[in-house]
Amino acid sequence: MSRNDVIDRIRTFLAPHMGEHVLADEEDIFAAGIVNSLFAMQLVVFIEGEFQVTVAPEDLDIDRFRSISAIADLVLAKTGAVRHA
């Protein structure tokens, strides 16, 4: 699975919550108002189901979920995939 594939799948999940906002890969999704604490848990459930990984308690650092890029890094680390642009 490529990094771009992971990013596309995350972006597709977030799209219904972004309205007209075009989100950059490095943009803080919490600061942009796209994700709040309740939706963050839905995001974790999505990541676990979509990418067949387990998000462990030690993974629940907000910085790992702050941007599409950070989430992709977490997914790639969990799946053992090499990070490619």
C-alpha positions in Angstrom: 0.0 0.0 0.0 1.5 3.3 -1.0 1.5 6.5 1.1 -0.6 8.2 -1.6 -3.2 5.4 -1.3 -3.4 5.8 2.5 -3.7 9.6 2.2 -6.5 9.2 -0.4 -8.4 6.9 1.8 -8.1 9.2 4.8 -9.1 12.2 2.7 -12.1 10.3 1.4 -13.2 9.5 5.0 -12.8 13.2 6.1 -14.3 14.7 2.9 -18.0 14.7 4.2 -16.8 16.7 7.3 -14.8 19.3 5.4 -17.5 21.2 3.6 -15.9 23.5 1.1 -12.5 23.5 2.9 -9.6 22.1 0.9 -7.4 20.4 3.4 -3.6 20.3 2.9 -1.9 17.0 4.0 0.1 18.8 6.7 -2.8 21.0 7.9 -3.9 20.7 11.6 -7.4 19.1 11.3 -8.2 20.0 14.9 -7.3 23.7 14.5 -9.3 23.7 11.2 -12.3 22.6 13.2 -12.8 19.4 11.1 -12.1 17.0 14.0 -13.2 17.3 17.6 -12.6 14.8 20.4 -15.7 12.8 19.7 -15.0 12.6 15.9 -11.4 11.7 16.8 -12.7 8.4 18.2 -14.6 7.7 15.0 -11.4 8.4 13.1 -9.6 5.8 15.2 -12.4 3.2 14.5 -12.1 4.1 10.7 -8.3 3.7 10.8 -8.5 0.3 12.5 -11.2 -1.0 10.1 -9.9 0.5 6.9 -6.3 -0.5 7.3 -6.7 -3.6 9.5 -4.5 -2.3 12.3 -4.9 -1.9 16.0 -4.5 1.6 17.5 -3.0 0.9 20.9 -3.4 3.2 23.9 0.2 4.4 23.4 -0.7 5.5 19.8 -3.4 7.9 21.1 -1.1 10.9 21.1 -2.9 13.9 19.4 0.1 14.6 17.3 -0.3 11.3 15.5 -3.8 12.4 14.4 -3.1 16.1 13.9 -3.0 16.0 10.1 -3.6 13.7 7.2 0.1 13.2 6.8 0.6 12.3 10.5 -2.3 9.8 10.3 -0.7 8.3 7.1 2.6 8.0 9.0 0.9 6.1 11.8 -0.9 3.8 9.4 2.3 3.1 7.5 4.2 2.4 10.7 1.4 0.0 11.9 1.3 -1.9 8.6 5.0 -2.0 8.3 4.9 -0.3 4.9 7.7 1.9 3.7 6.9 5.6 3.6 6.8 6.8 -0.1 5.5 10.0 -1.5 
